[in-house]
Amino acid sequence: MAIKTIIANVPPLTKSLMTAVISFSLAAYIYVYRLRSEADIDTIPLNICPFIGLIPGFAFYAPWTLLTAFLYEDNLLSLLFSLVVILFCGKYLERVWGSKELLKFIVVVGLTTNVITWVAILLTYYLSANDAYLYQLQINGMAGVFSGFLVAFKHLIPEYRIAIMGGKISIRVKNLLGVATLVSILSLVLFKAMVFYNLVNLGWLVAWVYIRFFKYQDGLQGDRSEAFAIQTFFPEFLHPIVLLISNTVYGILVKFRLCRPGPRSYHDVELGNLLNPIPGSARAEAERRRALALKALDMRLSHKGSSNNASQAASSTATTTAAAATSHEAPSLARPETILFDAETGSISKSSPPSSPVMTPFNSVTIPTHKD
């Protein structure tokens, strides 16, 4: 029953994405299985599918694999993990961003990450002259997209805590990307997982560039706030080095007229100046973040309040009946309710202003009496 409820509440794009990952992965599994069943006993074919996964040496003959590669997981464990991540992360982001914006984000991050990784492997082949980089490596999986999801969560809910193992271990959302990066480094050192390492680290960088400079939110393009600057993705002791590198890149882009220079603030001298500043951008950014926070709070309150709809309806019916029964006995003046919202606690309270005294012909005038 719980599984059916979870599936029923999944937005359409998340369902479609899960279906696509399952379909492409199963098709690749069938292809690899048939290839191995028809192979000689002495030869063991590689676990690659050149028609769905991105093989660097075959990409010119199958260019569609630049797009289909991130929808294909080459083993059952990674497939199950991907489905769980898509279910929960995609469900949240689709409700906050909408289906169209989430689809654009996934395509941009997934496609760009695959293209850059493919070009990097080609350069490695030309430098090493090792054919294994062309025909024995496969670029596939949603590691780059998932890394981009972590950047999106850092942008939306950076201080939210995720508790695991019954609350014994908790971690802030903004620190999850560091964990993913550490896992990718360990995979590169221990298992020589070069593709996984590239996908994870290129994925979060592409996602940051897209959200920072190109994504529209509430009429604003990008997010140039200090809380989302590039150095915030690194430990504090690396901030000066990151700022130096980013300022150098920015200066080169401006020199070759690849971006428009903007006025520099006391802190924002890095890649945040790629676009012309919007007048009042600081205030507009604050308003945008406040609107996002209120939207998330409204979603949470509406979710909590859905379970009380029946009791509220019954209470409303009883109140209406009582009012109808007493309306013929004595007239009364309706007092407007003031709805108060506490942004600190997220609570909503109702209060009525004090009623003003009602003047009637019998108490408005006092007639003095005199005795002769």
MOHU-V233308 format. One record per pair of residues at least 24 apart in sequence whose ideal C-beta (glycine too) atoms are under 8 Angstrom apart, sorted by sequence separation. I is the first residue (numbers start at 1). J is the second residue. D is the distance in Angstrom with one decimal. If there is no record, write none. Layout:
I/J/D, I/J/D
//
This chain:
28/52/4.8, 180/204/7.7, 246/270/3.9, 250/274/7.1, 27/52/6.4, 28/53/6.6, 49/74/7.8, 114/139/5.7, 208/233/7.0, 246/271/5.1, 333/358/7.0, 48/74/7.8, 150/176/5.1, 151/177/6.7, 243/269/7.5, 47/74/5.8, 117/144/8.0, 150/177/4.4, 177/204/5.8, 243/270/5.9, 24/52/5.4, 47/75/7.9, 204/233/7.3, 114/144/7.3, 147/177/7.1, 150/180/6.1, 113/144/3.5, 110/142/7.3, 113/145/7.7, 147/180/5.9, 110/144/6.1, 146/180/7.7, 109/144/6.1, 110/145/5.0, 109/145/5.5, 229/267/7.8, 71/110/8.0, 106/145/5.7, 109/148/4.0, 229/268/7.5, 231/270/7.4, 67/107/7.6, 70/110/3.9, 230/270/6.0, 70/111/7.7, 143/184/7.9, 226/267/5.8, 229/270/6.4, 230/271/6.1, 106/148/7.8, 226/268/6.9, 67/110/7.5, 70/113/7.3, 105/148/6.9, 229/272/6.5, 24/68/6.0, 28/72/5.4, 67/111/5.8, 70/114/6.0, 224/268/6.7, 66/111/6.3, 69/114/5.3, 301/346/6.9, 25/71/7.9, 28/74/6.9, 300/346/7.4, 24/71/4.7, 25/72/5.5, 67/114/7.7, 105/152/7.1, 301/348/7.4, 24/72/4.5, 25/73/5.1, 66/114/5.3, 224/272/4.3, 25/74/7.7, 66/115/6.0, 297/346/5.5, 21/71/5.3, 20/71/5.1, 21/72/7.5, 224/275/7.6, 21/73/6.7, 66/118/7.1, 147/199/7.2, 143/196/5.6, 147/200/4.8, 151/204/5.0, 222/275/6.3, 224/277/7.7, 17/71/8.0, 25/79/5.2, 141/195/7.9, 147/201/7.4, 150/204/6.4, 221/275/6.8, 140/195/8.0, 141/196/7.3, 144/199/4.0, 148/203/4.9, 152/207/6.7, 86/142/7.5, 93/149/6.9, 139/195/5.5, 143/199/4.1, 144/200/6.8, 147/203/3.4, 148/204/6.3, 151/207/4.0, 155/211/5.5, 177/233/6.6, 22/79/7.5, 85/142/7.5, 89/146/7.3, 137/194/7.7, 138/195/7.4, 143/200/5.2, 146/203/7.2, 147/204/4.4, 151/208/5.3, 224/281/6.7, 21/79/7.1, 137/195/6.4, 141/199/6.6, 144/202/6.2, 145/203/6.4, 148/206/6.7, 149/207/7.9, 174/232/8.0, 213/271/7.8, 220/278/6.9, 59/118/6.0, 82/141/7.5, 90/149/7.9, 93/152/5.9, 144/203/3.1, 148/207/3.3, 152/211/6.8, 212/271/7.2, 54/114/5.8, 82/142/5.1, 89/149/4.6, 96/156/6.3, 139/199/7.6, 143/203/6.6, 147/207/7.0, 151/211/6.5, 212/272/7.2, 225/285/5.1, 21/82/5.9, 22/83/7.3, 85/146/5.6, 213/274/5.6, 220/281/7.8, 224/285/7.0, 21/83/6.7, 56/118/5.7, 144/206/7.5, 213/275/6.0, 223/285/6.9, 78/141/6.4, 54/118/6.2, 74/138/6.9, 82/146/7.7, 85/149/7.3, 89/153/7.6, 220/284/5.8, 225/289/7.4, 18/83/5.7, 21/86/6.8, 56/121/4.7, 220/285/7.1, 223/288/7.9, 56/122/5.9, 74/140/5.7, 73/140/7.0, 74/141/7.2, 18/86/5.3, 72/140/4.6, 73/141/5.6, 155/223/6.5, 220/288/5.6, 17/86/5.5, 18/87/6.7, 56/125/7.1, 69/138/7.9, 72/141/7.2, 73/142/7.1, 158/227/7.2, 218/287/7.9, 69/139/5.2, 70/140/7.1, 218/288/4.8, 69/140/4.7, 70/141/6.6, 71/142/7.4, 217/288/6.1, 14/86/6.3, 18/90/7.9, 69/141/7.8, 70/142/5.4, 14/87/6.7, 17/90/6.0, 121/194/8.0, 155/228/6.0, 218/291/5.8, 57/131/7.9, 70/144/6.4, 121/195/7.9, 154/228/7.6, 218/292/7.8, 70/145/5.9, 217/292/7.7, 14/90/3.9, 10/87/6.7, 13/90/7.1, 14/91/5.2, 56/133/6.4, 57/134/3.4, 58/135/7.6, 56/134/5.1, 57/135/4.7, 117/195/6.5, 120/198/6.3, 11/90/7.6, 55/134/7.7, 56/135/7.8, 154/233/7.9, 11/91/6.1, 14/94/5.5, 55/135/6.4, 6/87/7.4, 10/91/5.8, 13/94/5.4, 56/137/6.2, 117/198/4.5, 9/91/7.6, 55/137/7.3, 116/198/7.6, 117/199/6.3, 11/94/4.2, 55/138/5.8, 56/139/7.4, 11/95/6.4, 54/138/6.7, 55/139/7.9, 53/138/4.4, 54/139/3.9, 113/198/7.8, 117/202/6.4, 13/99/4.2, 53/139/6.8, 54/140/6.5, 113/199/5.7, 116/202/5.3, 12/99/6.3, 53/140/4.2, 11/99/6.6, 48/136/7.7, 52/140/7.6, 13/102/5.8, 17/106/7.2, 49/138/7.6, 113/202/4.7, 13/103/5.8, 46/136/6.1, 48/138/4.4, 112/202/7.8, 113/203/4.9, 116/206/7.7, 47/138/7.9, 46/138/7.9, 113/206/5.7, 109/203/5.9, 112/206/4.8, 109/206/5.2, 108/206/7.1, 109/207/5.1, 109/210/6.9, 105/207/7.4, 108/210/5.5, 105/210/6.8, 105/215/7.3, 101/215/7.4, 21/142/7.1, 156/292/6.6, 157/296/7.0, 156/296/7.5, 96/292/7.8, 96/295/7.3, 96/296/7.2, 95/299/7.0
//
